[in-house]
Amino acid sequence: MHLQGEPSLEQIDDYNNNESPEKRRTIRLVIIGILVVGVIYALVKYNFSTPNDYIGTPENPGINTSKD
């Protein structure tokens, strides 16, 4: 069933590995960009989310695990 004016798959430019080199490059750049942002986010989260080693409050001191 074809609707009036609806293109078939063979009429679409990107069908069956016929996409343009510009589109392929754009998709690769987007994927690489997403991966780079993910790596940067993971590194920042890993390096700057260290917990504080002090256990306790000023009123009720706990265990200090740092070496003094």
PQR file of N, CA, C, O and H, with PARSE charges and radii, in Angstrom:
ATOM      1  N   MET A   1       0.847  -1.184   0.000 -0.4000 1.5000
ATOM      2  CA  MET A   1       0.000   0.000   0.000 -0.0000 2.0000
ATOM      3  C   MET A   1       0.888   1.242   0.000  0.5500 1.7000
ATOM      4  O   MET A   1       1.621   1.480   0.960 -0.5500 1.4000
ATOM      5  N   HIS A   2       0.829   2.012  -1.043 -0.4000 1.5000
ATOM      6  CA  HIS A   2       1.589   3.257  -1.139 -0.0000 2.0000
ATOM      7  C   HIS A   2       0.644   4.436  -1.054  0.5500 1.7000
ATOM      8  O   HIS A   2      -0.365   4.501  -1.756 -0.5500 1.4000
ATOM      9  H   HIS A   2       0.234   1.818  -1.823  0.4000 1.0000
ATOM     10  N   LEU A   3       0.985   5.355  -0.192 -0.4000 1.5000
ATOM     11  CA  LEU A   3       0.222   6.591  -0.114 -0.0000 2.0000
ATOM     12  C   LEU A   3       0.668   7.513  -1.237  0.5500 1.7000
ATOM     13  O   LEU A   3       1.767   7.369  -1.773 -0.5500 1.4000
ATOM     14  H   LEU A   3       1.805   5.303   0.378  0.4000 1.0000
ATOM     15  N   GLN A   4      -0.167   8.432  -1.579 -0.4000 1.5000
ATOM     16  CA  GLN A   4       0.146   9.376  -2.644 -0.0000 2.0000
ATOM     17  C   GLN A   4       1.379  10.206  -2.282  0.5500 1.7000
ATOM     18  O   GLN A   4       1.376  10.887  -1.257 -0.5500 1.4000
ATOM     19  H   GLN A   4      -1.060   8.548  -1.144  0.4000 1.0000
ATOM     20  N   GLY A   5       2.421  10.162  -3.093 -0.4000 1.5000
ATOM     21  CA  GLY A   5       3.619  10.956  -2.873 -0.0000 2.0000
ATOM     22  C   GLY A   5       4.622  10.329  -1.913  0.5500 1.7000
ATOM     23  O   GLY A   5       5.657  10.936  -1.641 -0.5500 1.4000
ATOM     24  H   GLY A   5       2.424   9.609  -3.926  0.4000 1.0000
ATOM     25  N   GLU A   6       4.350   9.139  -1.394 -0.4000 1.5000
ATOM     26  CA  GLU A   6       5.274   8.494  -0.469 -0.0000 2.0000
ATOM     27  C   GLU A   6       6.388   7.800  -1.254  0.5500 1.7000
ATOM     28  O   GLU A   6       6.100   7.002  -2.146 -0.5500 1.4000
ATOM     29  H   GLU A   6       3.509   8.647  -1.616  0.4000 1.0000
ATOM     30  N   PRO A   7       7.655   8.087  -0.938 -0.5600 1.5000
ATOM     31  CA  PRO A   7       8.745   7.467  -1.701  0.2800 2.0000
ATOM     32  C   PRO A   7       8.939   6.004  -1.316  0.5500 1.7000
ATOM     33  O   PRO A   7       8.667   5.607  -0.182 -0.5500 1.4000
ATOM     34  N   SER A   8       9.403   5.222  -2.255 -0.4000 1.5000
ATOM     35  CA  SER A   8       9.747   3.840  -1.957 -0.0000 2.0000
ATOM     36  C   SER A   8      11.160   3.816  -1.373  0.5500 1.7000
ATOM     37  O   SER A   8      11.852   4.834  -1.396 -0.5500 1.4000
ATOM     38  H   SER A   8       9.624   5.544  -3.176  0.4000 1.0000
ATOM     39  N   LEU A   9      11.594   2.667  -0.849 -0.4000 1.5000
ATOM     40  CA  LEU A   9      12.920   2.582  -0.243 -0.0000 2.0000
ATOM     41  C   LEU A   9      14.020   2.883  -1.254  0.5500 1.7000
ATOM     42  O   LEU A   9      15.019   3.510  -0.901 -0.5500 1.4000
ATOM     43  H   LEU A   9      11.031   1.840  -0.830  0.4000 1.0000
ATOM     44  N   GLU A  10      13.861   2.456  -2.481 -0.4000 1.5000
ATOM     45  CA  GLU A  10      14.887   2.679  -3.499 -0.0000 2.0000
ATOM     46  C   GLU A  10      15.033   4.160  -3.846  0.5500 1.7000
ATOM     47  O   GLU A  10      16.080   4.570  -4.346 -0.5500 1.4000
ATOM     48  H   GLU A  10      13.050   1.947  -2.768  0.4000 1.0000
ATOM     49  N   GLN A  11      14.013   4.962  -3.592 -0.4000 1.5000
ATOM     50  CA  GLN A  11      14.068   6.395  -3.898 -0.0000 2.0000
ATOM     51  C   GLN A  11      14.720   7.204  -2.770  0.5500 1.7000
ATOM     52  O   GLN A  11      15.064   8.370  -2.969 -0.5500 1.4000
ATOM     53  H   GLN A  11      13.162   4.629  -3.186  0.4000 1.0000
ATOM     54  N   ILE A  12      14.890   6.609  -1.611 -0.4000 1.5000
ATOM     55  CA  ILE A  12      15.506   7.326  -0.489 -0.0000 2.0000
ATOM     56  C   ILE A  12      17.019   7.296  -0.676  0.5500 1.7000
ATOM     57  O   ILE A  12      17.588   6.250  -0.986 -0.5500 1.4000
ATOM     58  H   ILE A  12      14.611   5.662  -1.450  0.4000 1.0000
ATOM     59  N   ASP A  13      17.672   8.447  -0.486 -0.4000 1.5000
ATOM     60  CA  ASP A  13      19.108   8.572  -0.743 -0.0000 2.0000
ATOM     61  C   ASP A  13      19.964   7.659   0.127  0.5500 1.7000
ATOM     62  O   ASP A  13      20.991   7.163  -0.337 -0.5500 1.4000
ATOM     63  H   ASP A  13      17.209   9.297  -0.234  0.4000 1.0000
ATOM     64  N   ASP A  14      19.573   7.426   1.363 -0.4000 1.5000
ATOM     65  CA  ASP A  14      20.410   6.691   2.306 -0.0000 2.0000
ATOM     66  C   ASP A  14      20.135   5.187   2.331  0.5500 1.7000
ATOM     67  O   ASP A  14      20.693   4.486   3.174 -0.5500 1.4000
ATOM     68  H   ASP A  14      18.738   7.828   1.740  0.4000 1.0000
ATOM     69  N   TYR A  15      19.317   4.685   1.460 -0.4000 1.5000
ATOM     70  CA  TYR A  15      18.953   3.273   1.480 -0.0000 2.0000
ATOM     71  C   TYR A  15      20.066   2.418   0.884  0.5500 1.7000
ATOM     72  O   TYR A  15      20.667   2.787  -0.125 -0.5500 1.4000
ATOM     73  H   TYR A  15      18.863   5.254   0.775  0.4000 1.0000
ATOM     74  N   ASN A  16      20.338   1.274   1.512 -0.4000 1.5000
ATOM     75  CA  ASN A  16      21.264   0.272   0.989 -0.0000 2.0000
ATOM     76  C   ASN A  16      22.698   0.811   0.840  0.5500 1.7000
ATOM     77  O   ASN A  16      23.314   0.667  -0.215 -0.5500 1.4000
ATOM     78  H   ASN A  16      19.849   0.975   2.332  0.4000 1.0000
ATOM     79  N   ASN A  17      23.222   1.438   1.918 -0.4000 1.5000
ATOM     80  CA  ASN A  17      24.597   1.964   1.958 -0.0000 2.0000
ATOM     81  C   ASN A  17      24.899   3.004   0.882  0.5500 1.7000
ATOM     82  O   ASN A  17      26.009   3.039   0.352 -0.5500 1.4000
ATOM     83  H   ASN A  17      22.721   1.554   2.776  0.4000 1.0000
ATOM     84  N   ASN A  18      23.949   3.828   0.563 -0.4000 1.5000
ATOM     85  CA  ASN A  18      24.157   4.883  -0.436 -0.0000 2.0000
ATOM     86  C   ASN A  18      24.234   6.260   0.208  0.5500 1.7000
ATOM     87  O   ASN A  18      23.972   7.261  -0.460 -0.5500 1.4000
ATOM     88  H   ASN A  18      23.047   3.800   0.993  0.4000 1.0000
ATOM     89  N   GLU A  19      24.588   6.339   1.491 -0.4000 1.5000
ATOM     90  CA  GLU A  19      24.649   7.649   2.132 -0.0000 2.0000
ATOM     91  C   GLU A  19      25.882   8.414   1.660  0.5500 1.7000
ATOM     92  O   GLU A  19      26.870   7.831   1.214 -0.5500 1.4000
ATOM     93  H   GLU A  19      24.801   5.526   2.033  0.4000 1.0000
ATOM     94  N   SER A  20      25.791   9.714   1.772 -0.4000 1.5000
ATOM     95  CA  SER A  20      26.880  10.566   1.295 -0.0000 2.0000
ATOM     96  C   SER A  20      28.051  10.532   2.280  0.5500 1.7000
ATOM     97  O   SER A  20      27.857  10.239   3.460 -0.5500 1.4000
ATOM     98  H   SER A  20      24.988  10.187   2.135  0.4000 1.0000
ATOM     99  N   PRO A  21      29.259  10.829   1.807 -0.5600 1.5000
ATOM    100  CA  PRO A  21      30.425  10.873   2.711  0.2800 2.0000
ATOM    101  C   PRO A  21      30.270  11.909   3.827  0.5500 1.7000
ATOM    102  O   PRO A  21      30.779  11.710   4.931 -0.5500 1.4000
ATOM    103  N   GLU A  22      29.582  12.996   3.550 -0.4000 1.5000
ATOM    104  CA  GLU A  22      29.367  14.023   4.582 -0.0000 2.0000
ATOM    105  C   GLU A  22      28.517  13.474   5.722  0.5500 1.7000
ATOM    106  O   GLU A  22      28.788  13.750   6.891 -0.5500 1.4000
ATOM    107  H   GLU A  22      29.169  13.157   2.654  0.4000 1.0000
ATOM    108  N   LYS A  23      27.492  12.700   5.384 -0.4000 1.5000
ATOM    109  CA  LYS A  23      26.636  12.130   6.430 -0.0000 2.0000
ATOM    110  C   LYS A  23      27.410  11.109   7.253  0.5500 1.7000
ATOM    111  O   LYS A  23      27.267  11.064   8.475 -0.5500 1.4000
ATOM    112  H   LYS A  23      27.272  12.476   4.435  0.4000 1.0000
ATOM    113  N   ARG A  24      28.220  10.295   6.604 -0.4000 1.5000
ATOM    114  CA  ARG A  24      29.026   9.318   7.336 -0.0000 2.0000
ATOM    115  C   ARG A  24      29.993  10.021   8.280  0.5500 1.7000
ATOM    116  O   ARG A  24      30.153   9.598   9.425 -0.5500 1.4000
ATOM    117  H   ARG A  24      28.336  10.331   5.611  0.4000 1.0000
ATOM    118  N   ARG A  25      30.633  11.079   7.819 -0.4000 1.5000
ATOM    119  CA  ARG A  25      31.577  11.824   8.651 -0.0000 2.0000
ATOM    120  C   ARG A  25      30.860  12.480   9.825  0.5500 1.7000
ATOM    121  O   ARG A  25      31.380  12.491  10.941 -0.5500 1.4000
ATOM    122  H   ARG A  25      30.502  11.422   6.889  0.4000 1.0000
ATOM    123  N   THR A  26      29.680  13.023   9.583 -0.4000 1.5000
ATOM    124  CA  THR A  26      28.922  13.669  10.650 -0.0000 2.0000
ATOM    125  C   THR A  26      28.537  12.660  11.728  0.5500 1.7000
ATOM    126  O   THR A  26      28.662  12.942  12.919 -0.5500 1.4000
ATOM    127  H   THR A  26      29.258  13.015   8.677  0.4000 1.0000
ATOM    128  N   ILE A  27      28.073  11.499  11.314 -0.4000 1.5000
ATOM    129  CA  ILE A  27      27.685  10.476  12.283 -0.0000 2.0000
ATOM    130  C   ILE A  27      28.902  10.022  13.085  0.5500 1.7000
ATOM    131  O   ILE A  27      28.807   9.848  14.300 -0.5500 1.4000
ATOM    132  H   ILE A  27      27.972  11.270  10.346  0.4000 1.0000
ATOM    133  N   ARG A  28      30.030   9.829  12.431 -0.4000 1.5000
ATOM    134  CA  ARG A  28      31.252   9.427  13.147 -0.0000 2.0000
ATOM    135  C   ARG A  28      31.672  10.492  14.148  0.5500 1.7000
ATOM    136  O   ARG A  28      32.049  10.169  15.274 -0.5500 1.4000
ATOM    137  H   ARG A  28      30.107   9.970  11.444  0.4000 1.0000
ATOM    138  N   LEU A  29      31.611  11.770  13.746 -0.4000 1.5000
ATOM    139  CA  LEU A  29      31.990  12.848  14.658 -0.0000 2.0000
ATOM    140  C   LEU A  29      31.056  12.929  15.863  0.5500 1.7000
ATOM    141  O   LEU A  29      31.502  13.192  16.979 -0.5500 1.4000
ATOM    142  H   LEU A  29      31.304  12.033  12.831  0.4000 1.0000
ATOM    143  N   VAL A  30      29.772  12.705  15.642 -0.4000 1.5000
ATOM    144  CA  VAL A  30      28.816  12.736  16.755 -0.0000 2.0000
ATOM    145  C   VAL A  30      29.114  11.598  17.730  0.5500 1.7000
ATOM    146  O   VAL A  30      29.128  11.811  18.942 -0.5500 1.4000
ATOM    147  H   VAL A  30      29.409  12.491  14.735  0.4000 1.0000
ATOM    148  N   ILE A  31      29.352  10.396  17.214 -0.4000 1.5000
ATOM    149  CA  ILE A  31      29.640   9.255  18.078 -0.0000 2.0000
ATOM    150  C   ILE A  31      30.945   9.475  18.839  0.5500 1.7000
ATOM    151  O   ILE A  31      31.005   9.216  20.041 -0.5500 1.4000
ATOM    152  H   ILE A  31      29.341  10.223  16.229  0.4000 1.0000
ATOM    153  N   ILE A  32      31.975   9.942  18.169 -0.4000 1.5000
ATOM    154  CA  ILE A  32      33.254  10.209  18.832 -0.0000 2.0000
ATOM    155  C   ILE A  32      33.090  11.301  19.886  0.5500 1.7000
ATOM    156  O   ILE A  32      33.657  11.203  20.975 -0.5500 1.4000
ATOM    157  H   ILE A  32      31.925  10.152  17.192  0.4000 1.0000
ATOM    158  N   GLY A  33      32.322  12.336  19.571 -0.4000 1.5000
ATOM    159  CA  GLY A  33      32.084  13.409  20.533 -0.0000 2.0000
ATOM    160  C   GLY A  33      31.376  12.924  21.781  0.5500 1.7000
ATOM    161  O   GLY A  33      31.728  13.319  22.892 -0.5500 1.4000
ATOM    162  H   GLY A  33      31.862  12.416  18.687  0.4000 1.0000
ATOM    163  N   ILE A  34      30.379  12.068  21.605 -0.4000 1.5000
ATOM    164  CA  ILE A  34      29.656  11.519  22.756 -0.0000 2.0000
ATOM    165  C   ILE A  34      30.594  10.664  23.608  0.5500 1.7000
ATOM    166  O   ILE A  34      30.554  10.741  24.836 -0.5500 1.4000
ATOM    167  H   ILE A  34      30.094  11.746  20.702  0.4000 1.0000
ATOM    168  N   LEU A  35      31.432   9.855  22.973 -0.4000 1.5000
ATOM    169  CA  LEU A  35      32.380   9.034  23.721 -0.0000 2.0000
ATOM    170  C   LEU A  35      33.387   9.885  24.483  0.5500 1.7000
ATOM    171  O   LEU A  35      33.713   9.576  25.629 -0.5500 1.4000
ATOM    172  H   LEU A  35      31.465   9.792  21.975  0.4000 1.0000
ATOM    173  N   VAL A  36      33.884  10.955  23.860 -0.4000 1.5000
ATOM    174  CA  VAL A  36      34.852  11.834  24.530 -0.0000 2.0000
ATOM    175  C   VAL A  36      34.211  12.519  25.733  0.5500 1.7000
ATOM    176  O   VAL A  36      34.825  12.599  26.797 -0.5500 1.4000
ATOM    177  H   VAL A  36      33.619  11.206  22.929  0.4000 1.0000
ATOM    178  N   VAL A  37      32.995  13.008  25.578 -0.4000 1.5000
ATOM    179  CA  VAL A  37      32.305  13.648  26.701 -0.0000 2.0000
ATOM    180  C   VAL A  37      32.079  12.635  27.824  0.5500 1.7000
ATOM    181  O   VAL A  37      32.222  12.977  28.998 -0.5500 1.4000
ATOM    182  H   VAL A  37      32.496  12.943  24.714  0.4000 1.0000
ATOM    183  N   GLY A  38      31.728  11.397  27.480 -0.4000 1.5000
ATOM    184  CA  GLY A  38      31.537  10.367  28.497 -0.0000 2.0000
ATOM    185  C   GLY A  38      32.817  10.050  29.250  0.5500 1.7000
ATOM    186  O   GLY A  38      32.793   9.868  30.467 -0.5500 1.4000
ATOM    187  H   GLY A  38      31.612  11.119  26.527  0.4000 1.0000
ATOM    188  N   VAL A  39      33.930   9.985  28.542 -0.4000 1.5000
ATOM    189  CA  VAL A  39      35.214   9.707  29.188 -0.0000 2.0000
ATOM    190  C   VAL A  39      35.606  10.861  30.111  0.5500 1.7000
ATOM    191  O   VAL A  39      36.069  10.635  31.229 -0.5500 1.4000
ATOM    192  H   VAL A  39      33.950  10.133  27.554  0.4000 1.0000
ATOM    193  N   ILE A  40      35.423  12.086  29.645 -0.4000 1.5000
ATOM    194  CA  ILE A  40      35.746  13.252  30.479 -0.0000 2.0000
ATOM    195  C   ILE A  40      34.879  13.260  31.733  0.5500 1.7000
ATOM    196  O   ILE A  40      35.375  13.509  32.832 -0.5500 1.4000
ATOM    197  H   ILE A  40      35.048  12.269  28.736  0.4000 1.0000
ATOM    198  N   TYR A  41      33.585  12.987  31.570 -0.4000 1.5000
ATOM    199  CA  TYR A  41      32.684  12.949  32.722 -0.0000 2.0000
ATOM    200  C   TYR A  41      33.113  11.863  33.709  0.5500 1.7000
ATOM    201  O   TYR A  41      33.137  12.100  34.917 -0.5500 1.4000
ATOM    202  H   TYR A  41      33.182  12.785  30.678  0.4000 1.0000
ATOM    203  N   ALA A  42      33.450  10.682  33.206 -0.4000 1.5000
ATOM    204  CA  ALA A  42      33.859   9.582  34.089 -0.0000 2.0000
ATOM    205  C   ALA A  42      35.146   9.926  34.830  0.5500 1.7000
ATOM    206  O   ALA A  42      35.265   9.636  36.020 -0.5500 1.4000
ATOM    207  H   ALA A  42      33.431  10.490  32.224  0.4000 1.0000
ATOM    208  N   LEU A  43      36.108  10.539  34.150 -0.4000 1.5000
ATOM    209  CA  LEU A  43      37.364  10.911  34.807 -0.0000 2.0000
ATOM    210  C   LEU A  43      37.145  11.965  35.886  0.5500 1.7000
ATOM    211  O   LEU A  43      37.711  11.866  36.975 -0.5500 1.4000
ATOM    212  H   LEU A  43      36.012  10.775  33.183  0.4000 1.0000
ATOM    213  N   VAL A  44      36.334  12.965  35.593 -0.4000 1.5000
ATOM    214  CA  VAL A  44      36.057  14.013  36.587 -0.0000 2.0000
ATOM    215  C   VAL A  44      35.333  13.412  37.779  0.5500 1.7000
ATOM    216  O   VAL A  44      35.666  13.710  38.926 -0.5500 1.4000
ATOM    217  H   VAL A  44      35.875  13.045  34.709  0.4000 1.0000
ATOM    218  N   LYS A  45      34.347  12.571  37.515 -0.4000 1.5000
ATOM    219  CA  LYS A  45      33.599  11.959  38.615 -0.0000 2.0000
ATOM    220  C   LYS A  45      34.505  11.065  39.458  0.5500 1.7000
ATOM    221  O   LYS A  45      34.389  11.059  40.683 -0.5500 1.4000
ATOM    222  H   LYS A  45      34.076  12.329  36.584  0.4000 1.0000
ATOM    223  N   TYR A  46      35.389  10.323  38.835 -0.4000 1.5000
ATOM    224  CA  TYR A  46      36.288   9.426  39.563 -0.0000 2.0000
ATOM    225  C   TYR A  46      37.311  10.203  40.385  0.5500 1.7000
ATOM    226  O   TYR A  46      37.594   9.833  41.524 -0.5500 1.4000
ATOM    227  H   TYR A  46      35.483  10.328  37.840  0.4000 1.0000
ATOM    228  N   ASN A  47      37.868  11.276  39.824 -0.4000 1.5000
ATOM    229  CA  ASN A  47      38.940  12.009  40.493 -0.0000 2.0000
ATOM    230  C   ASN A  47      38.454  12.989  41.547  0.5500 1.7000
ATOM    231  O   ASN A  47      39.196  13.283  42.484 -0.5500 1.4000
ATOM    232  H   ASN A  47      37.637  11.577  38.899  0.4000 1.0000
ATOM    233  N   PHE A  48      37.248  13.502  41.432 -0.4000 1.5000
ATOM    234  CA  PHE A  48      36.795  14.551  42.340 -0.0000 2.0000
ATOM    235  C   PHE A  48      35.659  14.125  43.251  0.5500 1.7000
ATOM    236  O   PHE A  48      35.015  14.981  43.857 -0.5500 1.4000
ATOM    237  H   PHE A  48      36.646  13.264  40.670  0.4000 1.0000
ATOM    238  N   SER A  49      35.394  12.849  43.367 -0.4000 1.5000
ATOM    239  CA  SER A  49      34.323  12.418  44.258 -0.0000 2.0000
ATOM    240  C   SER A  49      34.872  11.536  45.376  0.5500 1.7000
ATOM    241  O   SER A  49      34.259  10.536  45.747 -0.5500 1.4000
ATOM    242  H   SER A  49      35.918  12.154  42.874  0.4000 1.0000
ATOM    243  N   THR A  50      36.028  11.914  45.908 -0.4000 1.5000
ATOM    244  CA  THR A  50      36.601  11.134  47.005 -0.0000 2.0000
ATOM    245  C   THR A  50      35.881  11.491  48.298  0.5500 1.7000
ATOM    246  O   THR A  50      35.666  12.670  48.582 -0.5500 1.4000
ATOM    247  H   THR A  50      36.526  12.727  45.607  0.4000 1.0000
ATOM    248  N   PRO A  51      35.512  10.498  49.073 -0.5600 1.5000
ATOM    249  CA  PRO A  51      34.809  10.782  50.328  0.2800 2.0000
ATOM    250  C   PRO A  51      35.770  11.307  51.394  0.5500 1.7000
ATOM    251  O   PRO A  51      36.974  11.058  51.340 -0.5500 1.4000
ATOM    252  N   ASN A  52      35.234  12.015  52.330 -0.4000 1.5000
ATOM    253  CA  ASN A  52      36.007  12.515  53.458 -0.0000 2.0000
ATOM    254  C   ASN A  52      36.272  11.358  54.406  0.5500 1.7000
ATOM    255  O   ASN A  52      35.361  10.584  54.699 -0.5500 1.4000
ATOM    256  H   ASN A  52      34.255  12.218  52.374  0.4000 1.0000
ATOM    257  N   ASP A  53      37.495  11.222  54.889 -0.4000 1.5000
ATOM    258  CA  ASP A  53      37.861  10.108  55.751 -0.0000 2.0000
ATOM    259  C   ASP A  53      37.455  10.308  57.206  0.5500 1.7000
ATOM    260  O   ASP A  53      37.502   9.355  57.983 -0.5500 1.4000
ATOM    261  H   ASP A  53      38.235  11.851  54.651  0.4000 1.0000
ATOM    262  N   TYR A  54      37.063  11.502  57.594 -0.4000 1.5000
ATOM    263  CA  TYR A  54      36.714  11.774  58.986 -0.0000 2.0000
ATOM    264  C   TYR A  54      35.313  11.247  59.270  0.5500 1.7000
ATOM    265  O   TYR A  54      34.370  11.529  58.530 -0.5500 1.4000
ATOM    266  H   TYR A  54      37.025  12.276  56.962  0.4000 1.0000
ATOM    267  N   ILE A  55      35.188  10.483  60.343 -0.4000 1.5000
ATOM    268  CA  ILE A  55      33.894   9.940  60.743 -0.0000 2.0000
ATOM    269  C   ILE A  55      33.533  10.560  62.080  0.5500 1.7000
ATOM    270  O   ILE A  55      34.231  10.342  63.071 -0.5500 1.4000
ATOM    271  H   ILE A  55      35.953  10.253  60.944  0.4000 1.0000
ATOM    272  N   GLY A  56      32.469  11.320  62.123 -0.4000 1.5000
ATOM    273  CA  GLY A  56      32.032  11.926  63.381 -0.0000 2.0000
ATOM    274  C   GLY A  56      31.571  13.362  63.168  0.5500 1.7000
ATOM    275  O   GLY A  56      31.565  13.862  62.044 -0.5500 1.4000
ATOM    276  H   GLY A  56      31.902  11.498  61.319  0.4000 1.0000
ATOM    277  N   THR A  57      31.187  14.014  64.248 -0.4000 1.5000
ATOM    278  CA  THR A  57      30.749  15.402  64.235 -0.0000 2.0000
ATOM    279  C   THR A  57      31.572  16.174  65.261  0.5500 1.7000
ATOM    280  O   THR A  57      32.237  15.563  66.097 -0.5500 1.4000
ATOM    281  H   THR A  57      31.191  13.607  65.161  0.4000 1.0000
ATOM    282  N   PRO A  58      31.538  17.511  65.211 -0.5600 1.5000
ATOM    283  CA  PRO A  58      32.294  18.276  66.216  0.2800 2.0000
ATOM    284  C   PRO A  58      31.834  17.991  67.652  0.5500 1.7000
ATOM    285  O   PRO A  58      32.656  17.994  68.568 -0.5500 1.4000
ATOM    286  N   GLU A  59      30.532  17.745  67.863 -0.4000 1.5000
ATOM    287  CA  GLU A  59      30.033  17.462  69.215 -0.0000 2.0000
ATOM    288  C   GLU A  59      30.354  16.044  69.650  0.5500 1.7000
ATOM    289  O   GLU A  59      30.546  15.784  70.838 -0.5500 1.4000
ATOM    290  H   GLU A  59      29.864  17.743  67.118  0.4000 1.0000
ATOM    291  N   ASN A  60      30.412  15.141  68.711 -0.4000 1.5000
ATOM    292  CA  ASN A  60      30.619  13.728  69.012 -0.0000 2.0000
ATOM    293  C   ASN A  60      31.744  13.211  68.115  0.5500 1.7000
ATOM    294  O   ASN A  60      31.475  12.594  67.084 -0.5500 1.4000
ATOM    295  H   ASN A  60      30.256  15.352  67.746  0.4000 1.0000
ATOM    296  N   PRO A  61      33.008  13.458  68.499 -0.5600 1.5000
ATOM    297  CA  PRO A  61      34.098  13.081  67.629  0.2800 2.0000
ATOM    298  C   PRO A  61      34.138  11.571  67.392  0.5500 1.7000
ATOM    299  O   PRO A  61      33.835  10.770  68.276 -0.5500 1.4000
ATOM    300  N   GLY A  62      34.517  11.221  66.186 -0.4000 1.5000
ATOM    301  CA  GLY A  62      34.577   9.815  65.835 -0.0000 2.0000
ATOM    302  C   GLY A  62      36.002   9.400  65.558  0.5500 1.7000
ATOM    303  O   GLY A  62      36.925   9.814  66.260 -0.5500 1.4000
ATOM    304  H   GLY A  62      34.764  11.872  65.468  0.4000 1.0000
ATOM    305  N   ILE A  63      36.181   8.600  64.560 -0.4000 1.5000
ATOM    306  CA  ILE A  63      37.493   8.051  64.231 -0.0000 2.0000
ATOM    307  C   ILE A  63      38.082   8.857  63.089  0.5500 1.7000
ATOM    308  O   ILE A  63      37.429   9.047  62.062 -0.5500 1.4000
ATOM    309  H   ILE A  63      35.432   8.263  63.990  0.4000 1.0000
ATOM    310  N   ASN A  64      39.293   9.326  63.252 -0.4000 1.5000
ATOM    311  CA  ASN A  64      39.994  10.021  62.187 -0.0000 2.0000
ATOM    312  C   ASN A  64      40.933   9.018  61.533  0.5500 1.7000
ATOM    313  O   ASN A  64      41.875   8.547  62.171 -0.5500 1.4000
ATOM    314  H   ASN A  64      39.824   9.171  64.086  0.4000 1.0000
ATOM    315  N   THR A  65      40.693   8.689  60.285 -0.4000 1.5000
ATOM    316  CA  THR A  65      41.487   7.664  59.618 -0.0000 2.0000
ATOM    317  C   THR A  65      42.690   8.226  58.880  0.5500 1.7000
ATOM    318  O   THR A  65      43.474   7.466  58.312 -0.5500 1.4000
ATOM    319  H   THR A  65      39.928   9.071  59.767  0.4000 1.0000
ATOM    320  N   SER A  66      42.850   9.559  58.880 -0.4000 1.5000
ATOM    321  CA  SER A  66      44.030  10.127  58.212 -0.0000 2.0000
ATOM    322  C   SER A  66      45.249   9.946  59.107  0.5500 1.7000
ATOM    323  O   SER A  66      45.131   9.910  60.332 -0.5500 1.4000
ATOM    324  H   SER A  66      42.213  10.176  59.341  0.4000 1.0000
ATOM    325  N   LYS A  67      46.425   9.833  58.484 -0.4000 1.5000
ATOM    326  CA  LYS A  67      47.653   9.595  59.242 -0.0000 2.0000
ATOM    327  C   LYS A  67      48.271  10.931  59.632  0.5500 1.7000
ATOM    328  O   LYS A  67      48.667  11.717  58.772 -0.5500 1.4000
ATOM    329  H   LYS A  67      46.520   9.862  57.489  0.4000 1.0000
ATOM    330  N   ASP A  68      48.349  11.179  60.928 -0.4000 1.5000
ATOM    331  CA  ASP A  68      48.941  12.432  61.423 -0.0000 2.0000
ATOM    332  C   ASP A  68      50.222  12.170  62.161  0.5500 1.7000
ATOM    333  O   ASP A  68      50.857  13.106  62.646 -0.5500 1.4000
ATOM    334  H   ASP A  68      48.026  10.540  61.627  0.4000 1.0000
TER
END
